[in-house]
Amino acid sequence: MTSGFGKLDERQRDLVASWLPGAEIVRDLSWGLVGTTVLEVVHGGERYVVKAGDGLDRQLAREVRAHGEWVAVWSVRGRAPGLVWADAGAKVLVTRFLPGVLVEGTGHEFRAGTYRQAGELLAVFHGQFSTVDEDFEARTRARALWWLDQPHRIDADSLARLREVIAGWPASSSVVVVPTHGDWQPRNWVVEDGVVGVIDFGRADLRPALTDFARLSAQQFRGRPELEVAFFEGYGERPGDSGAWGRHCVREAIGTAVWAHQVGDEGFERQGLRMIAEALEM
């Protein structure tokens, strides 16, 4: 196995060597902001992706669960990578490589057809299962307050207003949750011959369906109503109500600003601070 696998720990390297003996690295696709290693490799003439988490990783288990329970509705249609091997305890998995170029940063990012397909894909994902979460509101309320207790650069006035807003949220409420991608935006879509596919399930979880709309609303939909129209032409009727949407926008804004500050992503942090200002105006 080539030396590029040195980012993996010994147990992870041993597992990959047993699954893909002699595999060669084609590209290192890791972001570098968090301790997740993503490698495109070749073995036996086939292309695969190896993903491995470090000791602080909390995403590989989510990704393994997503592939085991939900991703098949896309992968059987060639719209998502199929899982080949995984060891959640070792925080490592192997999927087949999904061909295509990332939508983000290409001409596809602002084409209505891309968003119509993205809406259609998400509707299928959300529609495969639902259940009721009795603790969602209480849990996410506590999580928002936890984020505010972490190091950040939210100004004092906004911080006080956020705490006041959160204090007025329902302490408990039954919420319908569905499988969600958790990071639904063009950096996790690929396109091949005009067909959109989906990658990266490290944030997948059961949540209200509307939570998958937040990142598009804060980014690509801004000033481009035609993209939002196309998306919901594909998806169908927007779920949820204005109160639930407002609470999620606040949670998303806080999490974005604080997480980005922690990892040193200043551009994303500025976006999070802007999202906070806009959420407080809703």
N, C-alpha and C positions, 0 to 999 in steps of 0.2 A: 504494500500500500504506500502511496507517495507521501512525501513529507508534509504536504499541505494539510493533511489530517491532524497535524499537531495541535490545532485549536480544540480538538476533542479530547476528553479525558481518556484514561486507559480503558475503562470499561466500555465507553462508547466506541473507541477505535476497535476493540476486540469484536464487538457486536457487528459493526459495519464490515469488518474483514471477514466475518463468518457469513454475512448476508451477500456481500459483493466482493469476493476475493479478487484482488488485483485491480480493483476499480481505480480509474485515473480521474483526477479533477480537471474539469473543463474551465469552470469559472467559480470564483468566490462571490456569492450573491449577498453576503452579510451586509447589514446596514452599518454596523459599527457603533450604534448608539446604545444598544443593550447587549447582554451576553448571549445572544443567539447566533449560532454559526449556521449558514446556509450555503451548501456547496452543490453545484451542478457537476455530476460525474458521469462517466461512461463505463459500462461493464457489459461484456458480451455483445457489443454493438448497439446496446440500448442506453438511452439517457435516463438518468434518475436525479432526484434531488434528495440530499441528505440534510436533515435539520437536527441540530443538537443544542441543548440549553446548558448554561452553566449552573453553579450552585444556587444562584439567586432566581433562576428562571421559574416562572409560574405559568408559562404559556404552552409548553409542550404537552402537558397532560390535557389541556383543553383541545389542542389540535388532534391528539390521539382520539379523544372522545368524539370530536366532531366527525372525524373520518369513520369511526365505528358506528355512529348512530344517524348522521344526517347528510353527509357529503355525497353519498351514493346517488341521490336524486340528480346531481349534476354530473358526477364522474361517469355514470353509465351512458350519458349522452356525449361524452367527450368534452364537457364544459368545465371540468375541474380535474386535478390530478388524482389518480387512484392510489390508495395506500398499498404498499407492498409488505413492509415490515415495520414493527414499532415495539419499543420497550419504554412504557411510560415511567417506570421506576428509574431507568437509566437516562431518561430525558433525551431520547434519540428516536428518529423515525426516518423511513425511506419511502418516497412516493415516486411514481412515474413522472417524468418531466412533461409538463403541459406546454406544447409549442406556442409561440406567439411573442409579440413585443408588448411591453408594458404600455397601457393606455396613457398613463400620466406622462406629460411632456411631449406627446406626439400630437399629430393632427386629429387623432381619434378622440382626444380628451374633450373637445368642444363640438362634437357632432351629435345631433339629436338622435341619430340611429343607435349610437353607442348607449345612450341612456334609456332608450326604449328597450333594448335587449337587457340592460342591467335591471330594469324594472321587472321584466318578465322572469328573469332568473331568480330575483329575490322573492317574487310572489310564490314561485315553486318551493323555494327553501322554507319560507315562512308557513306555507300552507300544508306541509306534511305532518305537522303535529302541534298540539297546543295543550296546555294544562293551566291550572290556577296556582299562583304563588301567593300565599297568605302573608308572607313577610317581605315582599319586594320593597314596598314603600319605606318600612322601618329600616331595612338593611341599607338601602341606597341613601336614605337620609343620614344615617350614621356615617356612611362612607364619605359623603360630601363634607361633613363636619371634620372627619379625620383628615381629608386632604387639606382643609384650611389650617390644620394644626401643623402641617409640614412646612419646611422652608419654601418661600415663594416671594414674588415681587408684586403681589396685589396691593394696591394702595389702601391706606387705612379706611378711607370713606367707603370704598367698594367692599372691603372686608366686613365692615360693620353692617352694611346693607345686605350683604349675602347672608350673614348670620341671622339677621332679622327676617329675611324672606324664608329661609329654611325653617326657622322656628314656627312659621305659620303653616307648614306642610302637614298633611295628615300623618299621624303617627303609625297608623296601620290601615291597610285596605287591600282587599283581594284584587289581584291583577292577573289578566290572562297573559301568559308568556308563550313564546314560540322559539324555535331555533333561530338565532340571529348570528350573522357573520361577525359583527362587532367592530369592524373597520372597513365599512362599505364605502369605497372610494376608488378612483382610477389607479392609485398606486397598487391596488390588489386585483386589478383586472388586466387580462392580456387579450390581444386580438390577433387572430390568424385568419387570413382570407376573409376578413370582414365579420368573423364570428367572435363574439366576446366570451371569454372564459374567466374563471375565478381561482385565485390562489390565496394562501396564507390564512389559516384558521386558528391562529394563536389566541384570538380574542373571542372565539365562538362560545356562545352560552345561551341559556334560556332567558329571554328578556321580552318585554313588550315589543311588538313589531316596529313601532315608531322609532325605537332607538337606533335603527339602522339608517335613518334618514338624516341624522344630525350632521354628520361630516360633510355630506353633499350640500346641505343647506348653508353651512358655514363657509363653504369654499366654491365649488363649481356652479352652484345655483345663483350665487350673488351676481346680480346684474344680468343674468341670462335666463329669463323666465321660460324661454323656449326649451331649455334643457330639462327644467322641472316638469313642464307639461309633457314632454316626451317620456320622461321617466314614469309618470303616473298613468300615461296611456298604456305602458307596458305592465305596470304593477297592478293597477286597478284603484279602487277607492282608498284614500288615505285613512288608516286606522287611528284610534285614539281620540282624545278630546283636547281642547286648548289648555286646560289645566295640567294634564299629564305631559303635554308637549313642553309647556313652559318650565315645569320642574326638570324635565330631562335636559333642556337647553342650559339651565343653570348648572346641573351636575356635569354635563359635558364640558362646559366652559371652565369650570373649576379644575376638573381633572386634566384638561389640556394644558392650562397655564402652569399648574404645579408640576405635573410630570415633565413637561418640556423644560422647565427650569432645572429640575433635578438632573436631567441628562445633558443639559447644556445646548439644547436646540433653540437658539434665540429666535429664529423665524417662527417656529411653531409656538413658542411662548408668546410672541407678539400677537399671533392669531388668537391664542387663548385669552389674553387680556382684552382684545377687541370683542371676543365672544361674551366675556363677562359684562362689558359695558352694554352690549346689545341685549343680553338676557335681562339685565336690570331695567331695561326700558320697555320690556314686553308687558 
